[in-house]
Amino acid sequence: MLLRFRSRDGMHRVSCELNDSLGTVLEKLVPQLDASADLNTFMINDKPGDQGAHPVRVIAGKSLEELGLKHGDIVFVNYSLKENTSQSVAVSSTTTTINPLRVKELPVDVELDEEKGLIPRKRSDLCKHGDKGMCEYCSPLPPWDKEYHETNKIKHISFHSYLQKVNSQVNKSNGSSYMSPLSQLNYKIDRHCSNGHEPWPRGICSKCQPSAITLQQQEFRMVDHVEFQDSQLVNEFIESWRFTGMQRIGYLYGTYAKYDSTPLGIKAIVEAIYEPMQHDEQDGLTMDMESIMEEMKQIDSTAKEMGLSRIGFIFTDLTDAGNGDGSVFCKRHKDSYFLTSFEIIMAAQHQLRHPNVCKYSEQGEFSSKFVTCVVSGNLDGEIDISSYQVSREAEALVDADMISGSTHPTMAWINETTNERYVPELFYMKQNEYGVTVKANAKPAFPVDYLLVSLTHGFPKLEDEESSKLQFLSVKGFPWANRQSMGQSQDYQELKKWIVNPINDGDFNKLQERLSNFHTLLYMKTLDILSPEEWQLLLKTAIVSPETTAEDRSEFLFQLVSTPGWQTLVMILQETA
């Protein structure tokens, strides 16, 4: 389509698409304007004059379709002139400038962005060329190839495969312009509509109200695999249920890395689990999110110093089968549910709090890499782990407050329209009694399976020599935080038994192993005895990373034990009764 822009410099024409954002179109317009135009003062209107004009920075992220613009429309652009023209600016939906978003992606995203991820194929019997030739029967497949994923039983393509697929459709190789291939879903009603009516609920129009939503299974997943670095980590987490019979929840800390079992895949490497304050019961648990936010903020900060971030959460749903052999009931399977509607909403809320930074998104963020793990019984009555994420649609529905949990675990209830929210028509695709796929009205409730994305999980392979970014030498031994219900507490007495005894025995290897413990480090940080320099020396001693050898860590330990802060800590512990 073609849009015409009327400015003080005359009439300008810009070629664009209906789903382009206003900011993208204005980036094409900028070179045609006066070089002294102050782009921060851009105002647009559908008629001449300043009355009813809207600042570009407010609506830059909206598409032309959302703004009601069509082929041949005239848009009036007003702006002021600036004295200094040396600084270039650009329009975006999240800033007051018009430059492409500069975002800092995760290292794994930067690494995968440089790879093509092509799937190699062997020479076929249909090939007629020589050994160095290539044809349609043996040429590499794109990383999103559907047949390859079905053959290898990979349910979802990876995020970077999906990104390449969408980018190849949006930005052609011979194109002269670039459009962001990704955009965050937003189902909220626009309270700053430019159509001249009062905001919702006193006014509404086709521009500001969200369109009807058709729920579909998400074809990609942000994370493909969850890898627990040590089986003892999961066993220690489950130990709380074994001891008390109560359910438990914990946050996963770790990093992200490449996952080679799927093209351009990503795995979440779990190095530690932290259990926040909670009130656990046999059939569930209660956790006050507001009260633990300050606690988790401190834990996140300390974990960041260790090179870790919060990458997910895990909870138990276990019931002893009563057979006396440790077997548990199987509650979650294909004929019941995998995640309940309440759990899906909780997962969506966590994913919204931990957005994925992405330079290919108009908003600089796209979905989330935050994972959800459930410890429950499998069909054999054994304790097993299941890993999930929820879809972008689930995030948008929860963000717009459109759904609630229901008493039926497999169904999500659709909220009614109120003064605070507008809920459009929701549909989903299903097979009727004749086996035909039809569109069904989702109200008043719909199956939550449409919002679920399944992941694989496991432990590192013994033959895999690739080490993680960091790891801890000990998982169990020192009490975990907030386990008073198990009769455990973190105090001076426990720390004394944990680190002073090896000192008295002169066993520095055991001391170093016990210092290399996530929960020990967290507790020692709260004591605030070591200086910042001594704390960094402790981290170098405790954390196993590719950058340091065992000899280096031993040298750091000998430096640490001679510092004033460490000697003060040991003296306090030795005087503890």
C-alpha positions in Angstrom: 0.0 0.0 0.0 1.0 3.7 -0.4 0.7 6.4 2.2 1.0 10.1 1.6 2.5 12.4 4.2 1.9 16.2 4.1 4.5 18.2 6.0 6.1 21.7 5.8 8.4 20.2 3.2 5.6 19.2 0.9 3.9 15.9 0.0 5.8 12.6 0.5 4.9 9.1 -0.5 6.0 6.0 1.4 5.4 2.4 0.3 4.5 0.1 3.2 2.4 -2.9 4.3 -0.8 -2.9 6.3 0.8 -4.7 9.3 3.8 -2.3 9.5 4.1 -0.3 12.6 3.9 3.5 12.4 7.5 3.8 13.6 8.7 1.6 10.8 6.9 3.7 8.2 8.2 7.0 9.6 11.8 5.6 9.4 11.3 5.5 5.7 9.9 9.0 5.7 12.7 10.6 7.7 15.2 10.8 4.8 12.7 12.8 2.7 12.4 15.5 5.4 14.4 18.6 6.3 17.6 17.5 8.0 16.9 20.0 10.9 13.6 18.4 11.7 13.4 17.6 15.4 11.9 14.1 15.3 11.2 14.1 19.1 8.5 16.7 18.4 6.7 14.7 15.7 2.9 15.0 15.8 0.5 13.3 13.3 -3.1 14.1 12.4 -5.7 13.0 9.9 -6.6 16.6 9.1 -4.6 19.9 8.8 -3.9 21.8 12.0 -2.8 21.0 15.6 -6.3 20.2 16.9 -6.6 16.4 17.6 -2.9 15.8 16.8 -1.1 12.9 18.5 2.6 12.6 19.6 4.3 9.9 17.5 6.2 8.5 20.6 2.8 7.4 22.1 1.5 5.4 19.1 4.7 4.5 17.2 4.3 0.8 18.0 0.8 0.5 16.5 0.3 -1.0 13.1 -1.3 0.9 10.3 -4.3 -1.4 10.4 -4.8 -0.6 14.1 -4.6 3.1 13.3 -7.2 2.7 10.6 -5.0 3.8 7.7 -5.5 2.4 4.2 -4.0 2.7 0.8 -3.9 6.3 -0.5 -4.6 8.0 2.9 -3.0 11.4 3.6 -1.4 11.8 7.0 -0.5 15.3 8.2 2.9 15.6 10.0 3.9 18.5 12.2 7.3 19.0 13.8 9.7 21.7 15.1 13.1 22.4 13.8 16.3 21.9 15.9 19.6 23.7 15.9 21.9 20.7 16.3 21.4 18.1 13.6 24.5 15.9 14.4 22.5 13.4 16.4 20.3 10.9 14.5 17.2 9.7 16.2 14.4 7.3 15.2 10.9 6.3 16.3 10.1 3.4 18.5 7.1 2.3 20.6 9.0 2.3 23.8 11.2 5.4 23.6 10.9 9.0 22.5 13.6 8.5 19.8 13.4 6.9 16.4 16.6 4.8 16.4 16.4 0.9 16.2 16.2 -0.5 19.7 19.6 -1.3 21.1 19.0 -4.3 23.5 21.5 -6.6 25.2 20.5 -10.2 24.5 21.6 -13.2 26.3 24.9 -14.7 25.2 23.1 -17.9 23.9 20.9 -15.7 21.7 23.9 -13.9 20.3 25.6 -17.2 19.6 22.6 -18.8 17.9 21.9 -15.6 15.9 25.2 -16.1 14.0 24.3 -19.7 13.0 22.1 -20.8 10.1 21.1 -24.1 11.7 20.7 -25.9 8.4 19.9 -29.6 8.7 22.4 -31.7 6.7 21.1 -34.6 4.5 23.0 -37.6 3.1 23.2 -38.2 -0.6 20.0 -39.9 -1.9 19.5 -42.7 -4.4 17.8 -40.1 -6.5 20.9 -37.9 -6.8 22.5 -37.9 -10.3 25.5 -35.7 -9.6 29.0 -36.2 -8.5 30.4 -36.4 -5.0 30.9 -32.7 -4.8 27.5 -31.8 -6.2 24.3 -31.0 -4.5 20.6 -31.1 -5.6 17.1 -30.9 -4.2 17.3 -34.4 -2.8 20.4 -33.9 -0.7 20.6 -30.1 0.0 20.4 -29.1 3.6 16.9 -28.4 5.1 16.0 -25.2 6.9 15.9 -25.5 10.7 12.1 -25.3 10.8 11.5 -28.2 8.4 8.2 -29.9 9.5 9.0 -33.3 8.2 12.3 -33.5 10.0 10.7 -32.6 13.3 7.9 -35.1 12.9 10.4 -37.8 12.0 12.5 -37.1 15.1 9.4 -36.6 17.3 10.2 -33.0 18.1 6.8 -31.4 18.9 7.9 -27.8 18.7 10.5 -26.0 16.7 13.1 -23.9 18.6 12.7 -20.2 19.0 15.6 -19.3 16.7 14.3 -21.6 14.0 10.9 -19.9 14.3 12.7 -16.5 14.2 14.5 -17.4 11.0 11.3 -18.7 9.4 9.4 -15.5 10.2 12.2 -13.2 9.3 12.6 -14.9 5.9 8.9 -14.2 5.2 8.9 -10.6 6.4 12.2 -9.4 5.1 13.0 -10.7 1.7 16.7 -11.0 0.7 16.3 -8.5 -2.1 14.3 -6.0 0.0 15.6 -2.5 0.6 13.8 -2.1 4.0 13.7 -3.9 7.2 10.8 -4.7 9.5 10.9 -6.2 12.9 9.6 -9.8 12.4 8.4 -10.2 15.9 5.9 -8.3 18.1 4.5 -8.8 21.6 0.8 -9.8 21.7 -1.4 -7.2 23.4 -5.0 -8.0 24.1 -5.6 -4.9 26.2 -8.0 -2.2 25.1 -6.3 1.0 24.1 -7.2 3.8 26.5 -5.3 6.4 24.4 -7.2 5.9 21.2 -6.6 8.6 18.5 -10.2 8.5 17.1 -11.4 11.4 19.3 -13.8 9.6 21.6 -13.7 9.2 25.4 -11.6 6.4 26.7 -13.1 3.0 27.7 -15.7 2.5 29.3 -17.3 5.7 28.1 -16.2 5.3 24.5 -15.0 2.6 22.2 -14.3 2.1 18.5 -12.9 -0.5 16.1 -9.4 0.9 16.5 -9.0 0.7 20.2 -10.8 -2.5 21.0 -8.9 -5.8 20.6 -9.9 -8.0 17.7 -11.5 -11.4 18.2 -9.0 -14.0 19.3 -8.6 -17.5 17.9 -6.5 -19.7 20.2 -4.1 -22.1 18.5 -1.3 -24.4 19.6 2.0 -22.5 19.6 4.4 -24.0 17.0 7.6 -23.0 18.7 9.1 -22.9 22.2 11.4 -20.4 23.8 13.4 -23.2 25.6 13.7 -26.7 24.3 15.2 -28.7 27.3 15.7 -28.3 31.0 18.9 -29.9 32.3 19.4 -30.4 36.0 23.2 -30.4 36.7 23.0 -32.9 39.6 20.4 -35.5 40.4 21.0 -34.8 44.1 19.6 -31.3 43.5 16.2 -32.8 42.7 16.4 -35.4 45.4 17.1 -32.8 48.1 14.1 -30.8 46.9 11.9 -33.8 47.1 13.3 -34.7 50.5 11.0 -32.0 52.0 7.9 -33.9 50.9 9.4 -37.2 52.0 10.0 -35.7 55.5 6.7 -33.8 56.0 4.2 -35.1 53.4 3.6 -31.4 52.4 4.0 -29.9 49.0 6.8 -27.5 48.2 7.8 -24.9 45.6 11.2 -23.6 44.7 12.8 -21.2 42.2 15.4 -22.5 39.7 18.7 -20.7 39.3 21.0 -21.3 36.4 22.0 -20.3 32.9 21.0 -20.9 29.3 23.1 -22.7 26.7 22.9 -24.3 23.2 20.9 -27.5 22.9 22.2 -29.7 20.1 19.4 -32.2 20.0 17.2 -29.9 18.0 18.1 -27.3 15.4 19.1 -24.0 17.0 17.9 -25.3 20.3 18.2 -23.7 23.8 18.5 -25.5 27.1 18.0 -24.2 30.6 20.8 -25.5 32.9 19.6 -25.7 36.5 22.5 -25.2 39.1 20.5 -24.6 42.3 17.0 -24.4 43.8 15.9 -21.8 46.3 12.7 -22.3 48.4 11.1 -19.0 49.3 8.9 -18.4 52.4 5.7 -20.5 52.0 3.0 -22.2 53.9 2.9 -25.8 52.6 0.0 -28.2 52.9 -0.7 -31.8 51.8 -2.8 -30.7 48.8 -1.1 -27.5 47.9 0.7 -24.5 49.3 0.2 -20.8 49.9 2.8 -18.1 49.0 2.4 -14.4 49.5 4.1 -12.9 46.4 4.2 -9.4 47.8 5.9 -10.5 51.1 8.6 -12.6 49.3 9.5 -10.0 46.6 12.1 -8.3 48.8 13.5 -11.7 49.8 13.8 -12.8 46.2 15.3 -9.5 45.1 18.2 -10.1 47.5 18.6 -13.7 46.4 18.6 -12.7 42.7 21.2 -10.1 43.4 23.5 -12.6 45.2 22.9 -15.2 42.5 23.8 -12.7 39.8 27.2 -12.3 41.5 27.6 -16.1 41.1 26.8 -15.8 37.4 23.3 -17.2 37.8 19.8 -15.9 37.1 16.3 -17.1 38.0 15.3 -19.2 35.1 12.1 -21.0 36.4 10.3 -22.6 39.2 9.5 -26.1 40.4 6.8 -27.5 42.6 5.7 -30.9 43.9 2.3 -32.6 43.5 2.9 -35.9 45.2 0.6 -38.3 47.1 1.9 -41.6 48.6 0.1 -44.5 47.1 0.2 -46.3 50.4 1.9 -49.5 49.1 4.9 -49.1 51.4 7.3 -49.2 48.5 7.7 -45.4 47.9 5.2 -45.4 44.9 3.0 -42.3 44.4 -0.3 -41.7 42.6 -0.3 -40.7 39.0 -2.5 -37.6 38.8 -1.3 -35.9 35.6 -1.6 -37.7 32.3 -3.2 -37.2 28.9 -6.7 -38.3 30.2 -6.7 -35.8 33.1 -4.4 -32.8 32.9 -0.8 -31.7 32.8 -1.1 -28.2 34.3 -4.3 -26.9 35.9 -5.8 -23.6 34.9 -4.5 -22.0 38.1 -1.0 -23.3 37.5 -1.0 -22.0 33.9 -2.0 -18.6 35.1 0.8 -18.7 37.7 3.3 -19.7 35.0 2.1 -16.9 32.7 2.5 -14.4 35.6 6.1 -15.5 36.2 6.9 -15.4 32.5 5.5 -11.8 32.3 7.8 -10.9 35.2 10.8 -12.4 33.3 10.5 -11.2 29.7 13.0 -12.4 27.0 15.1 -9.6 25.6 15.0 -9.8 21.8 16.4 -7.3 19.2 14.0 -8.6 16.6 10.9 -7.6 18.4 9.3 -4.1 18.0 9.2 -3.7 21.7 12.7 -5.1 22.4 11.1 -8.1 24.3 9.4 -11.3 23.1 7.8 -13.9 25.3 10.0 -15.5 28.0 12.5 -18.2 28.7 11.1 -18.8 32.2 10.3 -22.5 32.7 7.8 -24.4 34.9 8.7 -27.9 36.3 6.3 -30.2 38.1 7.4 -33.1 40.3 4.6 -35.7 40.3 3.9 -39.4 39.8 4.1 -41.0 36.4 2.1 -43.9 35.0 4.5 -46.4 36.7 3.9 -44.8 40.1 7.4 -43.4 40.1 8.3 -39.8 41.0 9.1 -37.9 37.8 9.6 -34.4 36.5 7.6 -32.7 33.7 8.7 -29.4 32.2 6.5 -26.8 30.5 6.1 -23.2 29.4 2.9 -21.4 28.5 2.3 -19.8 25.1 2.5 -16.1 24.1 -1.3 -16.1 24.0 -1.5 -17.3 27.6 0.8 -14.4 28.6 -1.3 -11.9 26.7 -4.6 -13.3 28.1 -3.3 -13.1 31.7 -1.8 -9.7 31.2 -5.1 -8.4 30.0 -6.9 -10.1 32.9 -9.2 -12.1 30.5 -9.0 -15.5 32.1 -9.3 -17.1 35.6 -8.9 -20.5 37.0 -11.9 -22.8 37.4 -12.8 -25.8 39.5 -12.3 -28.0 36.5 -8.5 -28.2 36.2 -8.5 -28.6 32.4 -10.6 -25.5 31.7 -9.9 -21.8 32.0 -12.8 -19.5 32.7 -13.2 -16.4 30.6 -13.8 -13.2 32.6 -16.7 -10.8 31.8 -16.2 -7.4 30.4 -16.1 -4.7 33.1 -15.2 -1.0 33.3 -11.5 -2.1 33.8 -11.2 -4.6 31.0 -12.7 -5.4 27.6 -13.0 -9.0 26.7 -13.5 -9.7 22.9 -14.9 -12.9 21.4 -12.6 -15.9 21.9 -12.5 -19.0 19.7 -10.5 -22.1 19.5 -10.1 -24.9 16.9 -11.4 -28.4 17.7 -12.5 -31.6 16.0 -16.2 -32.2 16.0 -18.0 -35.6 16.3 -17.4 -36.1 12.5 -13.6 -35.6 12.8 -13.8 -32.2 11.1 -11.7 -29.3 12.5 -14.1 -26.4 13.3 -14.0 -23.1 15.1 -15.8 -23.2 18.5 -16.7 -20.3 20.7 -14.5 -20.4 23.8 -17.0 -18.8 26.2 -17.6 -19.4 29.0 -14.5 -21.7 29.3 -12.0 -23.4 27.1 -9.4 -26.2 27.4 -6.1 -25.0 28.8 -4.1 -27.4 26.6 -4.2 -24.6 23.9 -1.9 -22.5 26.2 0.6 -25.2 27.0 4.0 -25.8 25.5 5.9 -29.0 26.6 9.7 -29.2 27.1 12.0 -32.2 27.6 14.2 -32.6 30.7 17.1 -34.6 31.9 20.6 -34.7 33.4 24.0 -34.2 31.8 25.3 -37.1 29.8 28.4 -38.8 31.3 30.2 -38.8 28.0 29.5 -35.1 27.5 32.8 -33.3 28.4 31.3 -29.9 27.9 31.1 -28.3 31.4 28.5 -25.7 32.4 29.4 -22.1 33.1 29.6 -22.8 36.8 28.7 -25.5 39.2 28.8 -26.2 42.9 30.8 -29.1 44.5 28.2 -29.8 47.1 24.4 -29.8 47.0 23.3 -31.3 50.3 24.6 -31.1 53.9 24.0 -27.5 54.7 20.3 -26.7 55.5 18.3 -25.0 52.8 16.5 -21.7 53.7 12.9 -21.6 55.0 12.8 -25.2 56.1 11.6 -24.7 59.6 8.8 -27.2 59.0 11.5 -29.9 58.6 13.2 -28.9 61.8 16.1 -27.3 59.9 17.4 -23.8 60.3 20.3 -21.8 59.0 22.2 -20.4 62.0 25.7 -20.0 63.4 25.6 -23.5 64.9 24.9 -25.1 61.6 27.6 -23.0 59.8 30.0 -24.0 62.6 29.5 -27.7 62.0 29.7 -27.2 58.3 33.0 -25.3 57.9 34.8 -25.1 61.3 35.2 -28.9 61.7 37.2 -29.2 58.4 39.3 -26.3 59.5 40.1 -28.0 62.8 40.9 -31.2 61.0 43.2 -29.3 58.6 41.2 -30.7 55.7 41.2 -27.8 53.2 39.9 -29.9 50.4 36.7 -30.6 52.3 36.5 -27.0 53.4 36.7 -25.9 49.8 34.0 -28.4 48.8 31.7 -27.2 51.6 32.2 -23.6 50.6 31.2 -24.5 47.1 27.5 -24.7 48.1 24.8 -22.4 46.9 22.9 -22.2 50.2 26.1 -21.8 52.2 27.1 -18.8 50.1 23.7 -17.3 50.4 23.7 -17.5 54.2 27.3 -16.2 54.5 26.3 -13.2 52.4 23.5 -12.3 54.9 25.9 -12.3 57.8 27.6 -9.3 56.3 31.0 -10.1 58.0 33.2 -10.4 54.9 34.2 -7.2 53.1 33.3 -6.8 49.4 36.8 -7.8 48.4 36.8 -10.8 50.7 33.3 -11.9 49.4 34.7 -11.8 45.8 37.6 -13.9 47.0 35.2 -16.4 48.5 33.2 -16.6 45.2 36.5 -17.3 43.3 37.3 -20.0 45.9 33.8 -21.7 45.8 32.6 -21.5 42.2 33.8 -24.0 39.7 34.1 -22.3 36.3 36.1 -22.8 33.1 38.1 -19.6 33.8 39.7 -21.1 37.0 41.6 -24.3 37.6 41.6 -26.4 40.8 45.0 -25.0 41.6 43.7 -21.4 41.2 40.8 -22.1 43.6 43.1 -23.6 46.1 45.3 -20.5 45.9 42.2 -18.3 46.4 41.3 -20.3 49.5 44.7 -19.8 51.1 44.3 -16.1 50.4 40.8 -16.1 51.9 41.7 -17.8 55.2 44.3 -15.2 55.9 42.0 -12.2 55.6 40.7 -10.3 58.7 37.0 -10.9 57.7 37.4 -14.6 57.5 39.3 -14.8 60.8 36.6 -12.8 62.5 33.9 -15.2 61.1 35.8 -18.3 62.3 36.3 -16.7 65.7 32.6 -16.0 66.1 31.7 -19.5 65.0 34.2 -21.1 67.4 32.7 -19.2 70.3 29.2 -20.3 69.4 27.8 -22.8 71.9 
